[in-house]
Amino acid sequence: MTDTPPAGKPSAFTLQDLAGESRSFPTGRPSLICFAKEDCATCNLVAPLLEAFHRTWGDHADVWMVAQARDGAEILRDRHGLTLPILDDSGLRTSLAWDFESVPAVFWTDAGGVTAPVMEGFVKAEWEALAARVSAALGTPAPQVDWTSLPDWRPGCGSKHLDPEIHDRLIAEAEGSPIRARRIEIAGSDDIDEFMFDQGFSDGLPLVPPTPERVIRMLSGTTRNPQDIVAIVPPNMAPATVEKVAINAVMAGCRPEYLPVVIAALEAVCTDDFNMHGVNATTMGASPVLVVNGPIRHRIGMNMKLAALGTGNRANATIGRAVRLAVRNLGGARPGGVDRSTLSNPMKFTMCFAEWEEGSPWDPLHVERGFRREDSVVTAFAMTSGPVQIVDQESRQPDQIAGTLGLGLEGMFLPKIHRMPVDALLVVCPEHVQTLTVDGAYPKDRLRARIQEVTSRPLSEMVSNEVSGAGIPRASAARMTAEMLATPTPKFADGKYIHIVVAGSEAGKFSAAFHGWVTGAMGSTVVSRKIDC
């Protein structure tokens, strides 16, 4: 037995029994209500007693078992051959409302629903006294129970509704709060920042504590239900609800208006096409690079101009970090575990920026990818390095600057590796755009063709040699004709792998490139998602 709460009038409820019939309390008759669960030895001990009570008192009182799981109710019924009504409290709301600590928890109530003190666990003397008292009150014979065969005492088991993860959710529901995640209580003497580091929540930088107030405020940034599942996050294949994404967004330092971008980005990187598991696990150190297009760029204050790829802008920095934290904390992708990067790269902290569409002569990235210009879209690339600066302060002709951009991309992976089916993200700065368009239009396809042209090299230059063992194996080259070895081969297998956006300050002739990972079914495909805003 535990300390028993005083007598009172417990909450009314309506639950379904195993036959699908609704049963409501109070019933208008005296009632014995016992809460139980199938994996509790003491609940199984008292189940035959409850059946005996039901058979003896059933014409005068209701004897019900309330099971804390639907399948558990069926197990208890079949295991003990029970005929008494067994009600399904899988949601555990009735267990919470009746306020007990362990099962079996037995309540005896009069016809008005007023209960005597609850009995928890099993003390034989108390159960015998209950049987005698109820039989006398109902004017029935005593139930046929061999009390001598029963132990004097057995402890109960903790009620399911007090499981920390379940209890906090039930309390939140009862209070009308959208938060269902388990709350972690931290002692007043503990340093909350050090606690979060110790728990492994951090990417190595300090976090913003995700208090209930902050999480609720973050959830105001979206109209989606907090319990909607945004994605299944690899490698643990964990369901990421809007609420859990919001928690990681708080820790990353996001504002509520950033949350729709974080949600859409997480949806993108958790697709099979993007292959976040592979991106995390590769020793090459790949990581998502996020590019945001559309009206939301201005609405949330994203940086697309001066220092667009660097520090100083809260939206850019925290959106990318929130996605990385969600993959880490929900998906379990942590260095030394699934993340096996040889060197890794700083983009694993964050990399998110907006395209400066207004400074571009071309269709923006999302329009190229089939969206409307007025749509807000986030596009995810799996990149292994970058931004790698491409410097040209001298070229004055369009083909010259286009050639420089191509030569800057030739170093991707290694200059000797050509005809690569690998994505590259080329960020062209405004001054280089001006040079490209000095004589008029210079379409993206012309730029792609120029990159392929200037990076074309004979296959003979890609053969393994004393300078570098990388490239075409010598044995393979020996089987090639001289004509084959003289064949010019561009850097990329197709110009479609070169993705082009505009960003950066209006002053400075410095473009940049992000180098991709493996593209296609064996690696990662670029994925775009419309932002629900």
N, C-alpha and C positions, 0 to 999 in steps of 0.2 A: 504493500500500500504506500501511496505517497500522501503528503499532506492534502487533505480534501478541501475543496472550496465549499463555502456555505451553501445551504439550500437556496433555491431560487427558481426563476422561471426562464428556462433556456429558450433560445430563438426558435421560432417556427420554421419549418422547412417542408419542401416537397421534393421527394426523390423517387426514382423509378426502381422497382424491384426487378428480379431477373426475368420475369415474364413480360416486362415492359409496362406494367401497371404503375400509375402514379400513386404514391402514398404520402399523405400529408400529416404533419404533427403540428399542434396537438390533435388527437384523434377523437376526443370527446369521451374516451374511456381511459381507465388506468393503463399505463404503458410501462414496459421495461425495454429500454433502448440500450444496446451494447455495441460499441464501436470496436472493430477488430481488423486485423490484417492477416493474410494467409501465411506469412513467413514468421509469425510470432508463435513460439512454442506454447506460451501461456494462453493465447487466443484459441489454439487448437485444444488445449486442455479443457477450457470452459465451453467449447462449442457443444458437446453432448449435454452439458448442464442446461444450456439455453434451449436445446431441443426438448429436454424433459420439462422445463418450465412451460414451453409453448404447448406441449401436449396436455399438460395439467390445467393451465390457466387460460387457454386460447378462447374459451367461450365467454370469459369474463374480462379479459384484458388483452392488450396487444403486446406480443413479445417479438421484437424486431432486432435483427443484427444489421448493423450499418458497416459495410465493408469499404475499405479505403482504396480499392481498385476493382474494376469490373472483372478482370480475369481472376483476381484474388477471391472475389465473391463466388465465382463458379468453382474454384478449387476447394474452398471451404464447404460448399454445398455437397460436392461429389465425394470429398474425402470422408465426411461424417454422415452422409445420408440425411442431410437436414431438410425438414419440410417447413420450418418457420420462414416467414418472409425475410429475404436478404436484400437490402437496399444498396444501391451503388452511389458511393460518395467519392468517385474518382477525382472530381475537382477539388475535394477536401475543404470546400467552403463551409459545409456543416460542421466538420471537425473543428475548424478554426472558431466558428461561432460558439460552439459548446465548450470551448476553453478547458481542455484537459491536457495532460502531459504524456500519458502512456496508455497503451492498450493491453488487455481489454479495459475499456472504461464503461461502467454500467451505471445507468440512471434509472431510478424508479420514480414515476410521476403519477400524480393523481389525475382525475378526469379533466381538471382544468389546466393541466400541463405544469403544475408546480412540482419541482423535484426535490427529493431528499438528497443529502450529500452524495457525491459521486464516489464509487468504488473503482480504484485503478489497480491492475494486477490481480493476484489471487491470494486471499487469506481465507482458508477454509471456514474458520469460525464466523467470519463476516458473511460469507455466502450462505452458510447454513441459517444464520439469523435472518438474512433477507428472505430466504425461502419460507421460513416459518412465519415471518411477519406478513408477507404478501398472501400466503395461503389463508391466514387468519382473517385478513382484511377482505378477501374475496369469498370466504366461506367455502373453500375447496380443500380436498385432501392435500397432504404434502406431496410434492413431486417425488417420483420414485428414483432416488439417487443413492448409490452406494458410497456414502461419504467416507467410510473407512478406507476405501481404496485410493483416495485422493491425498496428495501431499498437504502438509499444514500450510505451506506458503510457497509461492512462486512469484518472482518479480515480473512486472510487465515489460513491454518493449516500447521504445520511443515512438510516439505517433508520427506518421508520415508528414502531417501538416507542419511539424516543427523542424523538418529538414531545412537547413539554412537557405538553400536556393529556393525551396518551395514556399517557406514561410514568408520571406520578404515579398515574393510575388503576391501571395494571398493578402498580405497587409496592404500592399499597394493597390490591389483591386478594391479592397474594402474601403480604402481612403479615397478612391477615385483617381489615384496617381497613375500616369502612363508607364511608370518604371516597374519593370519586372525582374531586372537583374539582381543577383544576390548582393546585399550590402556587406561591406567589410568594416567592422568596427575597429578603430585604431585607438589605442590607449592615449590619454592626453599627454603623457610624457614622451610618446614616440614622435620622431621626426617623420612627417608624412612623406616628404620627398625621398628620404632614405628608405622608407618602407616600400615605396613603389619601385625603387631601384632593386631592393632585395627580393621583391616578388617577381622580378624579371619582366615587368611591364614596359620598361623603357628601352629605347633604341640606343641608349648611352647618353642622351641629353635629358635634362630635367623635364618633368611632365607637369601639366596643370591638373591638380586633384579633381577627379570627376565626381563632385558632390551632387546630391539629388537636385539641388537648385540649378546647378550649371547644366546638368543633363536635360532637365525639363526645359530650360531656356534654349538649349541646342535643338531640341525636338521641335521647337516653334518655327524652325527654319524650313520645315517640310510639312506637307499636308498628308503624308503617308502615315498609315497606322504604325505606331511604334513596334508592334509585333509582326509586321510584314517581314518576310524573309527576302533580303536583298540579293544574297548570293550564298552559295556553298563554297567555303574558302578552303583551298588546299594548303598544305598537304593533309591536314587533319580532317578535311571535308566537313568542317564545322558550319552550321547554319548561322549566318550573320543577319540578325534582325536590324531594323532601322534603329532601335534603341541601342544595340551594341555598337553599331557604327557611330552613333552619336556619342557614346562614351569615349571611343577612341578619338573622335574629332575634338572633344573637350580636352583630352590629354595632349593632343597635338597643338592646341592653341587656336583652333578655328573659331570663327564667329558663326552664329546660327545660319546666316545667309549663305555660307559656304557649303552647308550640309548637302544640298541637292547635287553639287558637283562631286563631292566625296562619294555619295551613293552611286551616281552614274559611273564614276571611275572604277569603283570596286566591282560593279556589275561587269564592266568591260574586262578587267584583268582576271576575273574568275570564270571567264568562258573557256570552253575547251580549245577554241581557236587561239586564244592568247597563251594558254598553257602556263599558268602561273606556277604550277608545280615544277615544271622544267626550268622556268626562269629563275626560281629560287635555288634549285639544286645544282645547276651547272657550275662547274669550277671556273667558268669564264667570268663570273661576276655580273651577270645581267640583272637589270632592274627596270621597272616601268618608268618611262618618260611620258608625262601627260601634257597634251596641248589642248587648250580651251579656245573655242570659237563661239561667235554669236553674241547677242546682246548682253548676256550675263557677265561678260568680261568687264563692262563698264559699271553694271549694277553693283557688283561686289568689289570693285576697285582693284582688279588685277593689273599687274604690271606687264606691259608689252613693249615698252620703250627702253629708256635708260636703265641698264642693269637688269634687263628682263630675265636673264638666266642666272642671276646671282641673288645676293641677300637684299634685305631691306623692305620687301613687300610681304605683308602678313598673309594675304590670300595665297599667293604663289607658294610661299614656304610651308604653310600649314596644311593646305589641301593635299599636297604630295605626301607630307609626313603622316597625315591621318590615314591615307590608304596604306602606307607601309606599316603603320602601327596595327591596323586591322588585320593585315596579312600575318603579322607577327603574333599578335595576342589572340586572335581567333583561329587563324590557320596553323599556328605553331611553327612558322618558318623563322628559325633562329640560327645564328651562326654557331657552327659546331654540331647542329642537328641536321635538318634537311639542307640548310644553307651551307654549301661546301665550297664557297668561292675561294680560289687560291689567294687573290689579293683583295677581292671585293672592289667597291668603288663608292665614292661619296654620294652618288645618286640613290643609294640604299637608305639614306636619311630622307631625301625628298628631291623631286625634280618635276616641277609643274610650272608652266608659263602660258601666257595667252599670245595668240598671233595678232600682230598689228594689221588688221585687215584694211584699215583706212589708209595705211601707208604702202599698200601693195597694189601693183598694177594687175595682179592676177586674181582669179577666183580663189577665195580662201580654202584652206584645207578641207573643211567640212563640206563645202559645196562640191569640191572635186570628188568627195566620197559619197555623194548622192543626197545630201541634206539640203534643205532650203536655207537661203542666206539668213533668214530671220530666226532659224532654229539655234538654240544653244546646245553645243555638242562638246564632248570631251573625247579625245582620241588617245589611245594607249599604244606606245611603242616599247618593245623589249630591246633595250640598248645596253651595250657593254662598256662604252667609254664615251666621254664628252662632258661638256662641249669642248671640242678641239678647235682652237682658233685658226682661221685661214686669213692671212694678212696680205693685203695688196693695196698699197697706197700710191701706186704708180700708173696702173692701167687706166687708159682713157677711152678705149673702144669696147663695145659690147662683147665681142668675141674674146677679147683679151681677158676681161674680168671673168667671163664664163670659163675660159681656160684655166684661170687661177683656181676657181672653185673646184674644177675637175681634178686638178693636180693635188689640191688639198684633200680630196676624197681618196686619192690613190693610195695613201698610206694606211687606209682602213685595214685592220688586221696586220697586213704586211704588203709592201709594194709588189712583191713577187706573186701574190695571190690574186688572180683575175677570174673573170667570168663568174662572179659570185652571185648566187641567188639569195642575197642578204639585204635587208632593208637598211637604208641610211636616211637620217633626218638632217636636211640641210637648212640652216637658219641664215637667211640672207639679210644683211644689215641694210638700212635705208640708203646709205651712200653708194653701196655696191648696186642696189636697185637702180639708182639714178644713172649710174654708168651703163648698166645693161640696157636702159631705155632711152639713152641720149639721142639715138637716131629714130626713135619710135618704138613700137611694140616689140617685145622680145618674149614670146610665149614660153611657158614652162617646158613644153615639149622640145622647143629649140634649145633651151638650156640643158635639158637632159641629154639631147643628142650631142651637144658640144662636149659635155662631160665624158660621154662614151668615146667621142672622137679623140680627145686629147689624152685619154688614159689607155688607148689601144697600144699594145706592145706585142711584138712577135712572141710566139710561144717559146722560142728558144731562150728568151730572157727569164722565163719562169722555171727553167729546169734546175734541179738541185745541183749545187756546185760547191767549190771550196769556200766561197764567201758565205753561203747560207745553205744548209741542208734542206730547208723548206722548199716547197714548190713541187714541180712535176718530178717524180722519181726518175733517175737516170735510166733505169731499165725500160721504163715506159717510153721515154724520149728516144731510146735507141730503136724502137720499133716504128717511129714516125719518119715520114719522108722529109726531105729538105723543104719541100713546098709546104708541108703541114707546119713545120717548125717556124717557117717565115710568116705564117698567117697572123695578121694583127688581131688581137683579142682585147676587148674593152674590159674595164674593171668590173662592171655589173653584167649579169646574165641578161638583164632587160632593164630599160630605162624606168619601168614601172616601180622598181625597187628604190628609186630616188624620190623621197618625199620632200617637198619644198614649202617653207613658210617664211614669212617676213617678221622680224622683230628687231628691237635694238634702238639705240639713240640715233638721232638725226646727224650726229657728228661722230666720225670715226669709221675708217674703212676696214672693219674687222667683222667678218662673218664667222660662222662656226658650224661644226658638224658633229652629230652624234652617230657613233658606229654601232651597227646592229648586232644581233645574235644570229642564230640559225633561223631561217625563215621557212615557213611551210609546215607540213604535217609532222616533220621531225623536230620542229622548233616552235616558233611563235609567229602568229599572223597579226598584223595591225588590226585593232578593233576600235570602232567608234560607237558611242552611245549618246542618244539624245538626253539632255538634262531636263528633268521634270521640274520646271520652275514657273 
